[in-house]
Structures are given as structure tokens and as C-alpha cells.
């Protein structure tokens, strides 16, 4: 049994939680044991993870709990190593994850309101929880599992003040068999703690510095209950174009960890960050859109590919003062391999493959991704310029996030974020429309905002209209391009330079290891390794190489497909044995 009194108690004995965060959905399952062994070897007794709703229910009523999403297997692996587990199944997780873990299909419904007592939203959570808790409730310590605590909501005090919503979230968990103690986690500020409070639920804090002051404030809110930092931020995340990899202050964080363990309990965020595979990176939006890079290295205790860092060694020196350090044998053989330079084998235009990759939908007006049943990736809007005498101005209404505009398959304009809010004059590359050419608008979902009020307004593609020369242009064909199955790309079809296209590479692997794809000389796009989407690349950095875990490779022939949207390409890519995250 696990209980919360003046401190934490495990089987009636005082228990200090020394936890580290590892997100199972950011690490290939073949490496879960390795990361957990390294966690234990540093002296941690607990592992914490979020649970991403959007991955487990990618479409309404379609549930996935296998492979990288086998949360029960992850929890059981931790238990086999003698670790306890904290689960955070809140429908909203933030985590610099696409839409904060909420499924994009919620936005197909007009009027949807998130994280509040809006009945349709609560009904969707209830349906998901019916499935989720069938899997995770039996994993609680009361039933022989390792799960000692669960979180009700995540940093709600930063977001809202609907106490009735928080009570409903708590009750949903209790009704589905949750018996372990419940927690919330909020920023270390009075209003955050007041707004995020739930009766009978332990409040914890999320912060990365000033431990004495943060714990002093937290103590005023929780009284004689145990102090815990549920997210001790040891680094930070990177967004595209931020100028360089974010790094924490090692000396300061070592001091803060020591103070946390002297006074209370900790969950290190992140022990290992892992990777935003596919299109799963989140974004922030303050003055502008800042999508996160593919790497979620976070300057964590382990690197993105699980290597032990100096921070690991320094933290271990602190932990040993408060807990015994067990001897742990690392059982997974992992190596870094440089497979070398690869030359392109085949290439083909996106436009030649539209019918292979998507079923055309037609409408007088553009329709957003979500209302077409699409959540992630790209969407192409195509129409004929039949009534325009020329092409002088264009404006996209309610468009997100980045649009490549082409006429007669010639690039005309690329618009990003706030550039989409205004009308643009076509001064350069003005096309000849006398032959009634196609206009193509390829829109990319760069990652839905994962924090704050803008989450309600995250429809992707074009949700309004396209205005050309001052009038609304009607009659559009739309091609959803989530790129979930690139085996449908036909490389025998024509290729055209300077337009969105696919490039295929091959290499032979005599041995298997982790490697890093260097995309120098390429513009922007995403990469598929043996059909698996390893994430986005963008020449603006700071990330300059994409991590490819060894388990995605196979002995013998391997295939890499690059989807490049800007037409900025080389004939080669290179697989190196070192990362470069800026």
C-alpha cells in the first residue's frame, strides 16, 4: 500500500520518491529496459510518464495500445526492475507534445471547448477513460502492480479556474477503479495553486530553480503534507529557429536537487527526453508560432539516444546522500554507427502522386484538416485560375501554419504563421494565368499549440477562404496528406525540380546501431526510415541531424525516403555516428 500522511508511506514505512521522467511514447520499446536500468543505476526508485490521448485514440473510437504505445508493458518492465511508477493520464499533458496530447479530431466539432465543463468534451474523455483505465487500473500497487500515484490534471492552475471540471476529472478516475493517491502539479505561484486545487488531492509543484522559495510557498498551501517537485526542469526544449540548443545550469540544478531531496521528493523532468517522432512535436504561441524541433533531448540526464552525461554523474553524487545506489547491469547492447554517405536512387513529384496518396474531396470552399478526418501532416488545396485576368494579390483566411503556393507547379510564395494574416502582393514570380493553370496551396500542420488559450483555435489547413485579387476564389479540390503510408508513393512517376517531392535512398547494414541523418543542403520536410516517420527537419536549425534508433533498421537493405517541400535538395544525405542538435 502507498499512502500520503505527513510524508509518503510505502507498506507503512516512510518512502522518499526519487523519480525520473521517461516518456515511453518518445522511446522505441526495444530501448525501454536500457533507459529504466540507467534510471535505477542513478539511484532513482520511481519512473514517471505521461499518457498521450492523441496517440492512444488517433481517431474517435479507434484505440491503440501496442508497440510503442504498450503502456502496460512499459510499467511492467519498470516493475521487473524493482521500480515504482507514477502515471499522468490527464487528457491534457502539455509535454511539448502535439496539442498537449489532445486528439486533433476534437476540433472537427464546431463549438468545442477544451479543459472545462463542456459536455461533449467530457463525454469524449469518458469514452477514452473507459478503455484506458481497463489497462492501467490493474497496474496499481493495491493490486500487485508498481503504480503508486496518478495525476488528475496537468498544470491546470496555469490555464483555468473551473473547479467543477477538476472535480469531474477526479471522479472519472475514481469511478474507473483508481485507488492510489492522486496528485496535481502546478506552477509555484499562489494563483496557480489556488486554481489547480482539488479537494483530497495532493498538490505538487513544477519548477526548475529556487527550490527553497518554491517549497516554502507550496507548504503554505498543503500544510503538513509531503513536499514534492513533480517536474524538476533540468533543461529546456528547443524550437525551430531559436539559435541554439537550450542547456540548463548544471551547478545550480545540482544544488536544487540536493535541496529538494533534503526537504522532500522529486521527479526529474526529463531523465531522458527522447524524440518527437512523426508529426508529434508541439508548439508554443506568444508573439509568434514557435514549433518544437524533432529532438526532445531537453538537456536531460540521458541524451536523446540514451547516452550517460556529466549531469547523470553529478546527480548520482547527490542521490547517494539520500538513498542507496544499487548495482545494475546494463543488458542492452547499443552502439552508434556511421553508415556513410548515400546517393539518391529515385525521386518523384508530389503532384504526380496525389491520386496514390489521397482521395480527392471537392468543395466550393476550402475545408480544414479536421473536418476532412485528418489530424497531422500536410493538405493540398487545388483549383483552376479560370476567371482571374492576372494574379496580383492573395490572402488565406483562417489558415495554419505554413503554406507553399504554386501556380502551374511553379513556386510563387511561401507564407508562415503571421504572414498568413495579411494580404500579399505578387511582385516576383508572378505567373501567367492566360492558360487557366492550377493553383496549388500545400499547407503544413507544424504542430498544434500545447499550452494556453490558443489551444481552442488550432484547426489546421484553411478554415476560411482564399482571396485572390480581392475576391473569394471558389471551387477547390482537396487532398489530405497525413503521409501515414508512403509505400503508396510511385517512384516511376515523373519528377520535377523545385516543387514538393519524394527522394528515395538505400543502404546495406551489416550490423545494427543508432545513427544520425545529416540533412545539410536540404530545405524543409520529413524523413521516413523503412516506412517509419522519424520526424521533421528544417534548415533553420538548431537541430542539424535526425536521430534514427537502431531498432528501426534491419540487417541488409534499408530504405530512407525524404519528403522535401521547398525544392532545396542535394543528391546525397549522410548517416553519421554523432548527433548535432545545435
LINJOFEN-V278357 format. One line per field, one symbol per residue. phi: phi as a letter, one per 20 degrees, with the letter a starting at -180 (. if undefined). psi: psi as a letter, one per 30 degrees, with the letter a starting at -180 (. if undefined). burial: 1 if it has 24 or more other ideal C-beta (glycine too) atoms within 12 Angstrom, else 0. Layout:
phi=???
psi=???
burial=???
This chain:
phi=.ccdcfbecdlmdgcefcdcecegedcfffdgfgfffffffeofdbccbfcegfeecfcgnddccclfdeffffffffffeneecddceggddmmldgllnffffgffefngcdlbfdggfffffgfffgeffgeeffefffdnedfdbcdecclfffdbbefffffffffgfffdnfcfgdcdcbfecgfffffefcgmcfecddacalggfffffgffedmeefebeebefebaeddgnenrffceeffffffffgffffeacbcecdfcfncefmdefebdbdebfcfffffdgmlffdfgenffdffgffffffgffcbfdfeceeddecceceeneddgebbbfgffdgffebefddbfcfcfgffenddcncbddcbeeddefbcdbbbdeldbcbcedcclldfdaccclfffececeeedlfeedfelffddceddfeofgdbnffffccfdnddcbddclndfedmcdccfcflfbefefdfeffdcfmcgbdcdccbedecdafbceedgndebrbcddlnefepecbffmffdbdfdfgfedbfofcdcddddeemdccecccdddcfbdo
psi=kkljbfakkjhgkkkjjjlkkkjefgkkffgeeeeeeeeeffgkfkkkkljjefefiflkfjkkhlbfgieeeeeeeeefggklkkkigkfkfcghljggfkkffeffkkgkkkhlijeeeeeeeeeeeeeefeefefglffggafjfllkeljheffeagieeeeeeeeeeeefggkflkkllkllikeeeeefgkkkgkkklljlglheeeeeeeeefffbglkkkjfjjjfbllklkgfflkkkljeeeeeeeeeeefefblkjkjkekebkilbhgkalljdflkikllekheghaelleggkkleeeeeeefeeffflkjlkkkjfkjklkkjfakkkkelklkeefgefeflkkkklflkkleefggkelblkkkklkiffkfajelkkkkhkkfkkjkkkhgkkekkkkcfffflkkkjelhklkgfghlkkkjjkkjgjkkgkaffffhgklbjgclkkkhflkkljkkkjkifhfjgffkjffllkklglklkkklllkjelklklkjjgkfldkalkkjhfkjfallkffafkfkkkjkeffllkbkkkkkkjkffgjllfllkjlgkljg.
burial=011100010100001111111111111111111111111111111111111111111111001110011111111111101011111111111111111111111111000111110000110110111011101111111000111111111111111101101111110110011111111111110001101111001111111111100110111011001111111111111111000011010000110111111011111111111111111111111000111111111111111111111011011101100110000100010101111001010111111011011100100011111111111111111110100100101111111111111111111111111001000101000010100001111111111111110111011111101111100010011111111101001010001000111111101010011111111001111111110111111111111111111111100001111111111110001111101111
